């Protein structure tokens, strides 16, 4: 049986507004200058602790500022998150021939809430979030954990994601990759790491389905 693992932000959902607003609120709360939207977006896909570190927050302030972020994000995330175009069509199509999972650096708790709110949780057999692993993407641990839980074979498993973290994690885990251009990753970087690059997750799923014929 084919297994398809999906990233979440930038692959199936658009939570850009909620993410940017939560970063702004957290920086203001701690009296820091707010980075530009473009700078913040360039780091989306990394775990929050690494994002704040890259944005110049000192180590001792990272956990407190993350809590401020999460408090605001949870309050607004449902209202300010939408499915990306053709995401539901991708899941309906994929479910016909594959077992589906989510592998994200987002907190699992919030991921489950969003997936249920958008009525797509029913498509997934497993959700691996940040708190489920010691080493998030681009380390292979999250993907390997999902594969083990699903009893999936590597040669019939795929990862669909929008950033280099997704692709590198999948390659190191020994599974097939599909990049999508609807998210936060740079197209040229993705092209260097995968031969399979599509406009969105629906096109990626159709490619995978056709490759099985």
C-alpha positions as CSV (number, residue, x, y, z in Angstrom):
1,X,0.0,0.0,0.0
2,X,1.2,3.5,-0.9
3,X,1.8,5.9,2.0
4,X,1.8,9.7,1.5
5,X,3.0,12.0,4.2
6,X,2.1,15.7,4.0
7,X,3.6,18.7,5.5
8,X,1.0,21.2,6.8
9,X,1.8,24.9,6.6
10,X,2.4,25.9,3.0
11,X,1.4,22.5,1.7
12,X,-2.2,22.0,2.8
13,X,-3.0,25.1,4.8
14,X,-2.3,28.8,4.7
15,X,-1.8,30.2,8.2
16,X,0.5,33.0,7.2
17,X,-1.7,35.7,8.7
18,X,-2.0,33.9,12.0
19,X,1.8,33.2,12.2
20,X,2.9,36.7,11.4
21,X,0.4,38.3,13.8
22,X,1.5,35.9,16.6
23,X,5.1,36.8,16.0
24,X,4.3,40.5,16.1
25,X,2.4,40.2,19.3
26,X,5.1,38.1,21.0
27,X,7.9,40.5,20.0
28,X,5.9,43.6,21.2
29,X,5.1,41.9,24.5
30,X,8.8,41.4,25.2
31,X,9.7,44.9,24.0
32,X,11.6,43.7,20.9
33,X,11.6,45.3,17.4
34,X,9.3,43.3,15.1
35,X,11.1,41.7,12.1
36,X,9.7,42.3,8.7
37,X,7.0,39.9,7.4
38,X,9.4,38.7,4.6
39,X,12.1,37.8,7.1
40,X,9.7,35.9,9.3
41,X,8.2,34.1,6.3
42,X,11.7,33.0,5.2
43,X,12.0,30.9,8.3
44,X,8.5,29.3,8.4
45,X,8.8,25.5,8.4
46,X,11.5,25.5,11.1
47,X,10.5,24.8,14.7
48,X,9.5,27.9,16.7
49,X,12.6,27.8,18.9
50,X,14.9,27.9,15.8
51,X,12.8,30.6,14.2
52,X,13.1,32.9,17.2
53,X,16.8,32.1,17.5
54,X,17.3,33.0,13.8
55,X,15.3,36.2,14.5
56,X,17.8,37.2,17.2
57,X,16.1,36.2,20.4
58,X,18.6,35.2,23.1
59,X,18.3,31.6,24.4
60,X,17.0,32.5,27.8
61,X,14.1,34.4,26.3
62,X,13.1,31.8,23.7
63,X,10.7,29.6,25.8
64,X,8.9,32.6,27.4
65,X,8.4,34.3,24.0
66,X,7.2,31.0,22.4
67,X,4.5,30.8,25.1
68,X,3.4,34.3,24.2
69,X,3.3,33.3,20.6
70,X,1.3,30.1,21.3
71,X,-1.2,31.9,23.5
72,X,-2.1,34.4,20.7
73,X,-1.8,31.8,17.9
74,X,-4.3,29.5,19.5
75,X,-6.8,32.3,20.0
76,X,-6.7,33.3,16.3
77,X,-5.6,30.3,14.4
78,X,-9.0,28.9,13.4
79,X,-10.2,32.3,12.2
80,X,-7.1,33.2,10.3
81,X,-6.2,29.8,8.7
82,X,-7.5,28.5,5.4
83,X,-7.1,25.5,3.2
84,X,-4.8,26.1,0.3
85,X,-6.5,25.8,-3.2
86,X,-7.1,22.2,-4.2
87,X,-5.9,20.9,-0.8
88,X,-9.1,19.0,-0.1
89,X,-9.2,17.7,-3.6
90,X,-5.7,16.4,-3.1
91,X,-6.7,14.5,0.0
92,X,-9.8,13.0,-1.5
93,X,-7.8,11.8,-4.4
94,X,-4.9,10.5,-2.3
95,X,-7.2,8.7,0.1
96,X,-8.5,6.5,-2.8
97,X,-5.1,4.8,-3.2
98,X,-2.9,5.6,-0.2
99,X,-2.6,5.8,3.6
100,X,-2.2,9.4,4.6
101,X,-0.3,11.1,7.4
102,X,0.9,14.6,8.5
103,X,4.5,15.3,9.5
104,X,4.9,18.9,10.7
105,X,7.1,21.0,12.9
106,X,3.9,22.6,14.1
107,X,2.6,21.7,17.6
108,X,0.5,18.5,17.3
109,X,-2.1,19.9,19.6
110,X,-2.8,22.9,17.4
111,X,-2.5,20.9,14.2
112,X,-5.2,18.5,15.3
113,X,-7.5,21.4,16.2
114,X,-7.0,23.0,12.8
115,X,-7.4,19.8,10.9
116,X,-10.7,19.0,12.7
117,X,-11.9,22.6,12.3
118,X,-11.3,22.4,8.5
119,X,-12.9,18.9,8.4
120,X,-9.8,17.1,7.0
121,X,-8.6,15.3,10.1
122,X,-10.6,12.3,8.9
123,X,-8.2,11.7,6.0
124,X,-5.2,11.0,8.2
125,X,-4.1,7.9,9.9
126,X,-1.4,9.7,11.9
127,X,-0.2,13.2,12.8
128,X,3.4,13.7,13.9
129,X,4.0,17.1,15.5
130,X,6.9,18.9,17.1
131,X,6.3,17.4,20.6
132,X,6.3,13.8,19.2
133,X,10.1,13.9,18.4
134,X,13.4,15.0,19.8
135,X,14.7,16.0,16.3
136,X,12.3,17.8,14.0
137,X,12.7,18.1,10.2
138,X,15.1,18.3,8.4
139,X,16.1,15.3,10.6
140,X,14.6,12.1,9.4
141,X,13.2,11.2,12.8
142,X,9.6,12.5,12.3
143,X,9.2,10.7,9.0
144,X,10.7,7.5,10.3
145,X,8.4,7.6,13.3
146,X,5.4,8.0,11.0
147,X,6.5,5.1,8.8
148,X,7.0,2.9,11.8
149,X,3.6,3.7,13.2
150,X,1.9,3.0,9.9
151,X,4.0,-0.1,9.2
152,X,4.8,1.5,5.9
153,X,7.5,0.4,3.4
154,X,10.0,3.1,2.4
155,X,10.0,2.3,-1.3
156,X,6.2,2.9,-1.5
157,X,6.2,6.0,0.7
158,X,6.2,9.6,-0.3
159,X,6.6,13.0,1.4
160,X,4.9,16.1,-0.1
161,X,6.2,19.4,1.3
162,X,6.9,23.0,0.4
163,X,10.3,23.5,2.0
164,X,13.8,22.1,2.0
165,X,13.2,20.7,5.5
166,X,10.5,18.4,4.1
167,X,12.6,17.2,1.2
168,X,15.8,16.7,3.1
169,X,14.0,14.9,5.9
170,X,12.4,12.5,3.4
171,X,15.6,11.9,1.5
172,X,17.5,11.0,4.7
173,X,14.6,8.8,5.7
174,X,14.9,6.9,2.4
175,X,11.5,7.7,0.9
176,X,10.3,9.4,-2.3
177,X,9.8,13.2,-2.5
178,X,7.5,15.7,-4.1
179,X,8.0,19.4,-3.6
180,X,5.2,22.0,-4.0
181,X,5.5,25.6,-4.9
182,X,2.4,26.9,-3.1
183,X,4.2,27.5,0.2
184,X,7.3,29.1,1.7
185,X,10.2,27.3,0.1
186,X,12.4,28.8,-2.7
187,X,11.7,27.1,-6.0
188,X,15.3,27.0,-7.0
189,X,16.3,25.3,-3.8
190,X,13.6,22.7,-4.2
191,X,14.6,22.0,-7.8
192,X,18.1,21.2,-6.6
193,X,16.8,18.5,-4.2
194,X,13.9,16.8,-5.9
195,X,13.0,16.0,-9.5
196,X,9.3,16.1,-8.7
197,X,8.1,19.7,-8.2
198,X,4.5,20.7,-8.7
199,X,2.3,23.8,-8.3
200,X,0.3,22.4,-5.5
201,X,-0.5,19.2,-3.5
202,X,-3.2,18.1,-5.9
203,X,-0.8,18.0,-8.8
204,X,1.7,16.2,-6.7
205,X,-0.9,13.5,-5.7
206,X,-1.8,13.1,-9.3
207,X,1.8,12.5,-10.2
208,X,2.2,9.9,-7.5
209,X,-1.0,8.1,-8.6
210,X,0.2,8.0,-12.2
211,X,3.6,6.7,-11.2
212,X,1.9,3.6,-9.8
213,X,0.5,2.6,-13.1
